[in-house]
Amino acid sequence: MDLAQFDSVSSQEFKDAIWGMMEVSGKPNIADFFPILKPLDPQGLARQGHYYAQKMLTIIDRIIDQRLQSRSSSSLHDGASSTNDALDLLLNIHLKDESKFSRNAMRHLFLGKSTMAHRPPL
């Protein structure tokens, strides 16, 4: 899936989620200066950050599900894919019986990678 195509709905949804996470993380949080306010989240930044993170995880889940579906419907006998990108390699590791690499770990790995790649320069 190419998320760099700006005319597709999925890439726009991805861009909006990344932009939202950047805005939330860039705002000064009063709870950082007054830790007693942290549980109250007076500016709603933790809530907004959670919303955008969930949105990103949903997009990543959809990409993983699409890849698994295309792998299962492919004509290759062992379910391996011919693209051999990072997602395919991680899915091969995940699908091994003895692997302790979970889908949740894969989701959070891609969440961290996607947010790191779109940070503005300092």
C-alpha positions as CSV (number, residue, x, y, z in Angstrom):
1,M,0.0,0.0,0.0
2,D,1.4,3.3,-1.0
3,L,0.5,6.0,1.6
4,A,2.4,8.7,-0.4
5,Q,-0.5,9.0,-2.9
6,F,-2.3,12.1,-1.8
7,D,-5.4,11.4,-3.8
8,S,-6.4,8.2,-2.0
9,V,-8.8,8.2,0.9
10,S,-6.5,5.9,3.0
11,S,-3.5,8.1,2.6
12,Q,-5.5,11.1,3.5
13,E,-6.7,9.4,6.6
14,F,-3.1,8.4,7.5
15,K,-1.9,12.0,6.9
16,D,-4.7,13.4,9.1
17,A,-3.8,11.0,12.0
18,I,-0.1,11.8,11.7
19,W,-0.9,15.5,11.6
20,G,-3.1,15.3,14.7
21,M,-0.5,13.4,16.6
22,M,2.1,16.0,15.7
23,E,-0.2,18.9,16.8
24,V,-0.9,17.2,20.1
25,S,2.7,16.4,20.8
26,G,3.8,19.9,19.9
27,K,1.5,21.7,22.3
28,P,2.9,22.7,25.7
29,N,1.2,20.7,28.4
30,I,0.5,22.6,31.6
31,A,0.4,19.2,33.4
32,D,4.2,18.8,32.6
33,F,4.8,21.9,34.7
34,F,2.3,21.0,37.5
35,P,2.4,17.2,37.9
36,I,-0.6,17.3,40.3
37,L,-2.8,18.2,37.2
38,K,-1.7,15.2,35.2
39,P,-4.6,12.9,36.2
40,L,-7.0,15.7,35.4
41,D,-5.6,16.3,31.8
42,P,-6.9,19.9,31.9
43,Q,-6.1,20.6,28.2
44,G,-7.3,17.2,27.0
45,L,-4.0,16.4,25.3
46,A,-3.7,12.9,26.7
47,R,-7.2,12.1,25.5
48,Q,-6.5,13.6,22.0
49,G,-3.2,11.7,21.8
50,H,-5.0,8.5,22.7
51,Y,-7.6,9.2,19.9
52,Y,-5.0,9.7,17.2
53,A,-2.9,6.7,18.4
54,Q,-6.0,4.5,18.2
55,K,-6.7,5.9,14.7
56,M,-3.2,5.0,13.6
57,L,-3.4,1.5,15.1
58,T,-6.7,1.0,13.2
59,I,-5.0,2.0,9.9
60,I,-2.1,-0.3,10.6
61,D,-4.5,-3.2,11.5
62,R,-6.3,-2.6,8.2
63,I,-3.0,-2.8,6.3
64,I,-1.9,-6.0,8.1
65,D,-5.3,-7.6,7.5
66,Q,-5.2,-6.7,3.8
67,R,-1.7,-8.2,3.5
68,L,-2.7,-11.4,5.3
69,Q,-5.8,-11.7,3.0
70,S,-3.7,-11.2,-0.1
71,R,-1.1,-13.7,1.2
72,S,-3.8,-16.3,1.8
73,S,-5.4,-15.8,-1.6
74,S,-2.1,-15.9,-3.4
75,S,-1.0,-18.9,-5.5
76,L,2.1,-19.4,-3.4
77,H,2.0,-22.7,-1.6
78,D,3.5,-21.7,1.7
79,G,1.6,-18.4,2.2
80,A,4.8,-16.3,1.7
81,S,4.6,-13.1,-0.3
82,S,6.7,-12.1,-3.2
83,T,7.1,-8.4,-2.1
84,N,9.5,-9.1,0.7
85,D,9.0,-5.8,2.4
86,A,9.3,-5.1,6.2
87,L,5.7,-6.1,6.8
88,D,6.1,-9.4,5.0
89,L,9.2,-10.3,6.9
90,L,7.5,-9.5,10.2
91,L,4.5,-11.5,9.2
92,N,6.7,-14.5,8.4
93,I,8.3,-14.2,11.8
94,H,4.8,-13.8,13.5
95,L,3.3,-16.8,11.7
96,K,6.0,-19.2,12.8
97,D,4.7,-21.4,15.6
98,E,7.6,-20.8,17.9
99,S,7.6,-17.0,17.5
100,K,6.9,-14.8,20.5
101,F,6.6,-11.8,18.2
102,S,2.9,-10.8,18.5
103,R,0.7,-8.8,16.2
104,N,0.4,-6.2,18.9
105,A,4.2,-5.8,19.0
106,M,4.1,-5.4,15.2
107,R,1.4,-2.8,15.4
108,H,3.3,-0.7,17.9
109,L,6.5,-1.1,16.0
110,F,4.9,0.4,12.9
111,L,3.1,3.1,15.0
112,G,6.5,4.2,16.3
113,K,8.1,4.1,12.8
114,S,5.3,6.1,11.2
115,T,5.3,8.9,13.8
116,M,9.1,9.1,13.8
117,A,9.2,9.5,10.0
118,H,6.8,12.4,9.9
119,R,8.3,14.6,12.7
120,P,9.3,18.1,11.6
121,P,13.0,18.9,11.8
122,L,14.3,20.6,14.9
